[in-house]
Amino acid sequence: MAKAPEEEHPVKAFGWAASDTSGVLSPFKFSRRATGDEDVRFKILYCGICHSDLHLAKNEWGMTKYPILPGHELTGVVTEVGSKVQKYKVGDRVGVGCLVGACHTCESCENSLENYCPKQIQTYNFLNTDGTMTYGGYSDHMVANERYIVRIPDNLPLDAAAPLLCAGITTYSPLRYFGLDKPGMKVGVVGLGGLGHVGVKLAKAMGTIVTVISTSPRKKQEALEVLGADSFLVSSNPEEMQAAMGTLDGIIDTVSAVHALVPLLFLLKNNGKIVLVGAPEKPLELPTFPLIIGRRIVAGSAIGGMKETQEMIDFAAKHNVTPQIEVVPVDYLNTAMERLAKADVKYRFVLDIGNTLKAT
């Protein structure tokens, strides 16, 4: 007979979880494993709310296992380390992103690309090696193998650092891998939400010339004056799009809604590339003609490996790249989810776990 979540492991834990497709979250008692030899345990102080948390809480991707306790942008302070842990000590500022496990033997893992391991274990809604479910960061503490712990530099606030562990690495990795990180390159960012606004800041810190492409003219002033973009295109304005044809070296497309790719492809120079990091629920239409006539590339990218995630965090700290956040108490969580569904946030909610999560 299966044990209740509260009885699966020796260390009691508490958080907020959803129990059905309503996606409504409520207080939830569960347990985490004892600290293993290579494990780091830390008190969670902040956890970002990613749009994927909302999708999964409501089972909109058809893969949710209830009860589900979301959160994969968590930061805090180390409270215990295993006997073989070498990189961390009690009191260190750390975080965990989207991953807590992988096989460590496949080609992806050997190349520090655990994010592409076919046996990866994500921070929540995945089966762990012992057959129990992983639970995320809307909770009081976390334990993970030190390989999946990220050190947070002292000059990076823990609340602002949290969304970087998903939104930051999701945009940083394709900028680096696809060579869109050279000073003077012209890079487009499609969508100005939780992912897009961080992508703009990272691309600017790399020295590129950034164009924001959005359906919303009202975001122009903020894109240019607050986020530091160099130009702004309204994607629904054919005159603006026509005038910008063939001007971009690459595009990071952060949009998770169904949208047209062809107008974006024509913004690219020959040999340009568009990298998809958003996840629309339905397939996008992709005619081949715009690809063929310009030797253009459509690619995809998912978060990043642990080595690159640490590199991204260090880069953000060095260049003072922080997301625009709205810190909210845990009891505001369901309201935050409702607002997120309406895109009513600039640009990322962060839960104040340390001060507002109360066990019941």
C-alpha positions as CSV (number, residue, x, y, z in Angstrom):
1,M,0.0,0.0,0.0
2,A,1.4,3.4,-1.0
3,K,2.4,5.7,1.7
4,A,0.9,9.2,2.1
5,P,3.3,12.0,0.9
6,E,3.8,13.0,4.6
7,E,5.1,9.5,5.5
8,E,7.3,8.7,2.5
9,H,10.5,10.2,4.0
10,P,11.9,11.0,7.4
11,V,12.0,14.8,7.2
12,K,8.7,16.6,7.5
13,A,8.0,19.4,5.0
14,F,5.2,21.8,4.3
15,G,4.1,23.8,1.3
16,W,1.2,24.6,-1.0
17,A,-0.1,22.1,-3.7
18,A,-2.9,21.6,-6.1
19,S,-5.0,18.4,-5.9
20,D,-7.0,18.6,-9.1
21,T,-7.4,20.4,-12.5
22,S,-8.9,23.5,-10.9
23,G,-5.2,24.4,-10.2
24,V,-6.2,25.9,-6.9
25,L,-3.4,25.5,-4.4
26,S,-3.8,25.0,-0.7
27,P,-1.6,24.0,2.3
28,F,0.0,20.6,1.9
29,K,2.0,18.4,4.3
30,F,4.6,16.1,2.8
31,S,8.2,14.9,3.5
32,R,11.6,15.0,2.0
33,R,14.5,12.5,2.2
34,A,17.2,12.6,4.8
35,T,20.3,14.4,3.8
36,G,22.5,12.0,1.9
37,D,26.3,12.1,1.7
38,E,26.3,14.2,-1.5
39,D,23.1,16.2,-0.6
40,V,22.6,19.9,0.3
41,R,19.6,20.9,2.3
42,F,18.5,24.5,2.4
43,K,15.8,26.7,3.8
44,I,13.8,28.2,0.9
45,L,13.4,31.9,1.2
46,Y,12.0,32.8,-2.2
47,C,10.4,31.0,-5.1
48,G,9.5,32.4,-8.5
49,I,6.2,31.6,-10.2
50,C,6.8,30.4,-13.7
51,H,4.0,30.2,-16.3
52,S,4.7,26.4,-16.6
53,D,3.7,26.2,-12.9
54,L,0.2,27.4,-13.9
55,H,0.0,25.0,-16.9
56,L,1.0,22.0,-14.8
57,A,-1.2,22.9,-11.8
58,K,-4.2,22.8,-14.2
59,N,-2.9,19.8,-16.2
60,E,-3.0,21.8,-19.4
61,W,-0.1,19.7,-20.8
62,G,-1.8,16.4,-19.9
63,M,1.2,15.2,-17.8
64,T,0.3,16.3,-14.2
65,K,0.4,13.8,-11.3
66,Y,-1.7,15.1,-8.4
67,P,-1.0,16.3,-5.8
68,I,1.4,18.6,-7.5
69,L,3.6,21.1,-5.6
70,P,5.1,23.5,-8.1
71,G,8.1,25.8,-8.1
72,H,11.5,25.5,-9.9
73,E,13.0,28.9,-9.2
74,L,14.0,28.6,-5.5
75,T,16.6,30.4,-3.5
76,G,17.6,30.2,0.1
77,V,20.3,29.4,2.7
78,V,22.1,26.1,3.3
79,T,21.1,24.5,6.6
80,E,22.8,21.0,6.3
81,V,25.3,19.3,4.0
82,G,26.2,15.7,3.5
83,S,29.6,14.2,4.5
84,K,30.9,14.2,1.0
85,V,29.7,17.6,-0.1
86,Q,32.7,19.7,-1.2
87,K,31.4,22.9,-2.7
88,Y,28.9,24.2,-0.1
89,K,28.7,24.8,3.6
90,V,26.0,25.8,6.1
91,G,25.1,29.4,5.6
92,D,25.8,29.6,1.8
93,R,23.3,31.4,-0.4
94,V,22.1,28.8,-3.0
95,G,19.3,28.0,-5.4
96,V,17.8,25.1,-7.4
97,G,16.3,25.5,-10.8
98,C,14.4,23.1,-13.0
99,L,16.5,20.0,-12.4
100,V,17.3,17.8,-9.4
101,G,18.6,14.7,-11.2
102,A,19.9,12.9,-14.3
103,C,21.6,9.7,-15.3
104,H,25.2,11.2,-15.3
105,T,26.4,8.6,-17.9
106,C,24.8,9.6,-21.2
107,E,26.5,11.9,-23.8
108,S,24.4,14.9,-22.7
109,C,25.4,14.5,-19.0
110,E,29.0,13.9,-19.9
111,N,28.9,17.3,-21.7
112,S,27.3,19.1,-18.8
113,L,23.9,19.2,-20.6
114,E,21.8,17.4,-18.0
115,N,18.9,19.4,-19.3
116,Y,18.9,17.1,-22.4
117,C,19.4,13.8,-20.5
118,P,16.6,11.4,-21.4
119,K,16.4,10.3,-17.7
120,Q,16.4,13.8,-16.2
121,I,14.5,14.4,-13.0
122,Q,12.8,17.7,-12.8
123,T,12.3,19.6,-9.6
124,Y,8.6,18.7,-9.3
125,N,6.0,16.4,-10.9
126,F,8.7,13.8,-11.7
127,L,9.5,10.4,-10.2
128,N,12.7,10.3,-8.2
129,T,15.1,7.4,-8.2
130,D,13.3,5.9,-5.2
131,G,9.9,6.0,-7.0
132,T,8.5,8.9,-5.0
133,M,7.3,12.1,-6.5
134,T,9.4,15.3,-6.6
135,Y,7.9,18.4,-5.0
136,G,9.0,21.9,-5.8
137,G,9.7,25.2,-4.2
138,Y,6.4,26.4,-2.9
139,S,7.6,24.9,0.3
140,D,9.7,25.4,3.4
141,H,12.9,23.6,2.4
142,M,14.6,21.6,-0.4
143,V,17.2,18.8,-0.5
144,A,19.2,18.0,-3.6
145,N,22.4,16.5,-4.8
146,E,25.1,19.1,-4.7
147,R,25.5,18.8,-8.5
148,Y,22.1,20.5,-8.9
149,I,22.8,23.3,-6.4
150,V,23.6,26.8,-7.8
151,R,25.7,29.2,-5.8
152,I,24.1,32.7,-5.6
153,P,26.8,35.5,-5.6
154,D,26.6,37.8,-2.6
155,N,25.7,40.9,-4.7
156,L,22.6,39.2,-6.3
157,P,19.5,39.6,-4.1
158,L,17.9,36.2,-3.4
159,D,14.4,37.4,-4.4
160,A,15.5,38.7,-7.8
161,A,17.9,35.7,-8.4
162,A,15.0,33.2,-8.2
163,P,13.5,33.7,-11.7
164,L,17.0,33.6,-13.2
165,L,17.1,29.9,-12.5
166,C,14.4,29.4,-15.2
167,A,13.8,32.5,-17.2
168,G,17.5,33.5,-17.0
169,I,19.0,30.2,-18.2
170,T,16.2,29.7,-20.7
171,T,17.3,32.8,-22.6
172,Y,21.0,32.9,-21.8
173,S,21.7,29.4,-23.1
174,P,20.4,30.0,-26.7
175,L,22.1,33.4,-26.9
176,R,25.4,31.6,-26.1
177,Y,25.0,28.4,-28.0
178,F,23.7,29.9,-31.2
179,G,26.4,32.6,-31.2
180,L,24.0,35.5,-30.6
181,D,26.2,37.0,-27.9
182,K,28.7,39.0,-29.8
183,P,28.9,42.8,-29.3
184,G,27.3,44.6,-32.1
185,M,25.1,41.7,-33.3
186,K,21.5,42.6,-33.9
187,V,19.2,40.3,-31.9
188,G,15.4,40.3,-31.7
189,V,13.4,39.2,-28.7
190,V,9.8,38.2,-29.3
191,G,7.4,38.7,-26.4
192,L,8.0,40.9,-23.4
193,G,6.9,38.7,-20.5
194,G,8.7,36.8,-17.8
195,L,11.2,35.2,-20.3
196,G,11.4,38.0,-22.8
197,H,12.3,40.8,-20.4
198,V,15.2,38.8,-19.0
199,G,16.3,37.9,-22.5
200,V,16.4,41.6,-23.3
201,K,18.6,42.4,-20.3
202,L,21.0,39.5,-20.9
203,A,21.4,40.3,-24.6
204,K,22.1,43.9,-23.8
205,A,24.7,42.9,-21.2
206,M,26.4,40.9,-23.9
207,G,26.7,44.0,-26.0
208,T,24.2,43.2,-28.7
209,I,21.8,45.6,-30.3
210,V,18.3,44.5,-29.2
211,T,15.0,44.8,-30.9
212,V,11.8,43.9,-29.0
213,I,9.0,42.4,-31.2
214,S,5.6,42.5,-29.5
215,T,1.9,42.5,-30.4
216,S,1.4,45.3,-27.9
217,P,2.3,48.9,-28.8
218,R,1.8,49.9,-25.1
219,K,5.0,48.0,-24.2
220,K,7.2,50.2,-26.3
221,Q,8.1,52.8,-23.8
222,E,8.9,50.3,-21.1
223,A,11.0,48.2,-23.5
224,L,13.1,51.2,-24.6
225,E,13.3,53.3,-21.4
226,V,13.2,50.7,-18.6
227,L,14.6,47.5,-20.1
228,G,17.1,49.2,-22.4
229,A,16.1,47.8,-25.8
230,D,17.4,49.7,-28.8
231,S,14.3,49.5,-30.9
232,F,10.7,48.1,-30.9
233,L,8.6,46.5,-33.5
234,V,4.8,46.0,-33.4
235,S,4.4,42.6,-35.0
236,S,0.9,43.4,-36.1
237,N,2.0,46.5,-38.0
238,P,2.9,45.4,-41.6
239,E,4.7,48.7,-42.4
240,E,7.1,48.4,-39.4
241,M,7.7,44.7,-40.1
242,Q,8.4,45.4,-43.8
243,A,10.8,48.2,-43.0
244,A,12.8,45.8,-40.7
245,M,13.1,42.9,-43.1
246,G,16.5,41.3,-43.3
247,T,18.0,43.3,-40.4
248,L,18.4,40.8,-37.5
249,D,21.2,38.2,-37.0
250,G,19.0,36.1,-34.7
251,I,15.7,36.1,-32.7
252,I,14.9,34.5,-29.4
253,D,11.1,33.7,-29.5
254,T,9.7,33.5,-26.0
255,V,6.0,33.4,-26.9
256,S,4.0,30.5,-25.6
257,A,0.8,31.2,-27.5
258,V,0.2,30.2,-31.1
259,H,1.6,32.8,-33.4
260,A,2.9,33.3,-37.0
261,L,6.5,32.5,-37.7
262,V,6.8,33.7,-41.3
263,P,6.8,37.5,-40.5
264,L,9.6,36.8,-37.9
265,L,11.6,34.7,-40.4
266,F,11.6,37.6,-42.9
267,L,13.2,39.9,-40.2
268,L,16.3,37.7,-40.3
269,K,19.3,38.3,-42.5
270,N,20.6,35.5,-44.6
271,N,21.9,32.7,-42.4
272,G,19.9,34.1,-39.5
273,K,18.3,31.9,-36.9
274,I,15.2,32.0,-34.8
275,V,15.3,30.0,-31.5
276,L,12.0,28.9,-29.9
277,V,12.0,28.8,-26.1
278,G,8.3,29.3,-25.6
279,A,6.0,26.2,-25.7
280,P,2.7,26.9,-27.5
281,E,0.0,24.3,-26.9
282,K,-0.6,23.7,-30.6
283,P,1.9,23.3,-33.5
284,L,3.1,26.4,-35.3
285,E,2.9,26.6,-39.1
286,L,6.3,26.6,-40.7
287,P,6.4,27.1,-44.5
288,T,9.8,26.2,-46.0
289,F,10.1,29.0,-48.5
290,P,11.3,31.7,-46.1
291,L,13.9,29.2,-44.8
292,I,15.2,28.2,-48.2
293,I,15.6,31.6,-49.7
294,G,17.7,32.9,-46.9
295,R,19.4,29.7,-45.5
296,R,17.7,30.5,-42.3
297,I,17.4,28.2,-39.2
298,V,14.5,27.5,-36.9
299,A,15.8,25.9,-33.7
300,G,14.7,25.2,-30.1
301,S,16.3,25.4,-26.7
302,A,15.4,24.2,-23.2
303,I,16.8,25.7,-20.0
304,G,20.5,24.7,-19.7
305,G,22.9,22.4,-18.0
306,M,24.2,22.9,-14.5
307,K,27.6,24.3,-15.5
308,E,25.9,26.8,-17.8
309,T,23.3,27.7,-15.2
310,Q,26.1,28.7,-12.7
311,E,27.8,30.6,-15.5
312,M,24.6,32.5,-16.2
313,I,24.1,33.4,-12.5
314,D,27.7,34.7,-12.3
315,F,27.2,36.7,-15.5
316,A,24.0,38.2,-14.1
317,A,25.7,39.2,-10.9
318,K,28.7,40.7,-12.7
319,H,26.5,42.7,-15.1
320,N,23.8,43.6,-12.6
321,V,21.1,41.8,-14.5
322,T,18.0,41.2,-12.4
323,P,14.4,40.5,-13.4
324,Q,11.6,42.9,-12.7
325,I,9.7,41.2,-9.9
326,E,6.6,41.5,-7.7
327,V,7.2,39.9,-4.4
328,V,4.0,38.5,-2.9
329,P,3.1,36.5,0.3
330,V,2.2,32.8,0.0
331,D,-1.5,33.4,0.8
332,Y,-1.7,35.5,-2.3
333,L,-0.6,32.5,-4.4
334,N,-3.9,31.7,-6.1
335,T,-4.6,35.4,-6.9
336,A,-1.1,35.6,-8.4
337,M,-1.9,32.6,-10.6
338,E,-5.1,34.2,-11.7
339,R,-3.2,37.4,-12.6
340,L,-0.5,35.4,-14.3
341,A,-3.1,33.8,-16.6
342,K,-4.2,37.3,-17.6
343,A,-0.5,38.4,-18.1
344,D,-1.1,40.9,-15.3
345,V,2.4,41.0,-13.9
346,K,5.6,43.0,-14.6
347,Y,7.2,40.6,-15.1
348,R,7.6,37.8,-12.6
349,F,5.9,37.0,-9.3
350,V,8.2,35.8,-6.5
351,L,6.8,34.2,-3.4
352,D,8.2,35.4,-0.1
353,I,8.5,31.9,1.4
354,G,10.8,32.8,4.3
355,N,8.5,35.4,5.8
356,T,5.0,34.3,4.8
357,L,4.8,30.4,4.5
358,K,3.1,29.3,7.7
359,A,2.7,25.6,8.6
360,T,-0.9,24.6,9.7
